[in-house]
C-alpha cells in the first residue's frame, strides 16, 4: 500500500497539473486551445478532479483539499492528528503540479505579455474585487461542495474510486454555476501552492502574485468546511 501522505501529494499534483493545465491551454498566447472559454476550463477541472481522486482514493481517501480533510475531521470521519500532515502533502502536491504545468507551457508563458493572464493560470482572482463578497462566495460554494461530498460518501464514510465520477461532476457543477465571481478555488491548497509557484518560477515579466487577495481562497474554503460540517450534523 502506498503511504497516504505520498498519495495525497501525488493526487493533488495530478489535480493541479491538469487543472492549471487547462487554464494555461485556454489563456496563454499561441496555445492550441486559446480562447476555449469557461466551459472548457470547467470541464478540464472536473476531469482533473476525477483523475486525481481515481488515482489515489484507495490509498488516502483522496481528500486533495485541506477543506475536505478539516470537514471530515469535524464530522468524526477522519482523525484530527492526520489533518496537518495531509494539508502539508496537499500544498506540496499543488505546488509540484503547478511546476509540471509550467514545464509544459514555458514557451507560452514567455510569449504572453499580460501579467494577469499568467497569474490566472496559477491561482484564482475575483471578477469584481470586493473582499467581503469574495469571501462569502468562496465560503458558500465550498460549503455546498463539501455538504454534497459528505452526502455522497455517507453510506461508507469513504471516498472510494467509484465516487470519483460524482465528485468530478459536482466540481463541474460548482464551476459552471458558482465559479464566476471568484474562479471557485474551494480548496486552499489549490490556490496557495500554485501561487507560491507563480512567485518563484521564471515566467518572464509576470507582475505581482497578488498576495493581498491570497487569504480569501484560504479562509473562505476553511469557513465553508465548518459550515458544511454543521449542516451535515444537523441533517443527519
Secondary structure, DSSP 8 states (H G I E B T S, - for coil): ---HHHHHHHHHHHHHHHHHHHHHHHHSTT-TTTT--HHHHHHHHHHHHHHHHHHHHHHH----SHHHHHHHHHTTSS-HHHHHHHHHHHHHHHHHHHHHHHHHSHHHHHH---HHHHHHHHS---SS--HHHHHHHHHHHHHHHHHHHHHHHTTTTS--GGGHHHHHHHHHHHHHHH-TTT-----HHHHHHHHHHHHHS--SS-----TTTTTHHHHHHHHHHHHHHHHHHHH-
